[in-house]
């Protein structure tokens, strides 16, 4: 009897809401869980979870999500805290900011990509470091010979 209750638990990956192909929506969408859009959406999407854009989906939106899986068209800014997937049938026109980016062969990203995350890192070139070390060595060797 106890086993039956544990088997009834729903998975987190299950789609919570779905917008079909003939659906047109303008506005702001905020949700928890996974939402799939196969219709046309214009506006703003805000979630910490997963947004799936189906092959017939077309979004003209600012997207802020945990994970964005794109198989359709997106026009606008895409910000993801976990990852962005751009599949072969997809076209993304706009800037993408995400720590991880996957672009399948045939997928199109027409815009800038920022994968730096929250912190800004400045990584000096190795050659520049070697030049500084050489400059430090040269004056030191002249003082020893004198």
C-alpha positions, 0 to 999 in steps of 0.5 A: 500500500505504501509503495502505491503512494510513492509511485504516484509521485509526479516527475519534475520534468512533466509539462505543467502547461502547453500552448498549442500551434494555433495559440496566440498570446501577448503579455507576461508569463510567469510559472514554476515547472516546465512549460511548452509553447508551440504557438505564438507568444509576444511579451515576457517570460520569467521562470526559474524552471524550464521553457520549451519552444516547440518546432512551430513555436515563435516567441518575440520576447524577453526570456529569463529562465533556468533552462531554455530548450529551443526547437522553434524561433525566438526573437529577443533576449534569452537569459538562462541561469542553467543552460540554453539548447538550440536544436537543428530546427531552431533560429534564435535572433537576439542576445543569449546569456547563459553559463552553458550553451548547446547548438545542434548542427543546423541551429542558428544563433544570430546575436551575441553570446555571453557565457561569463556568468555573474563574475567577471574574470580577467585572464592575462595572456601567458606571453605578457606574464613572461615579458614581465618576468624577463623585465624583472630579471634584466635589471637584477642581473645588471646590479649583480654584475656591477 
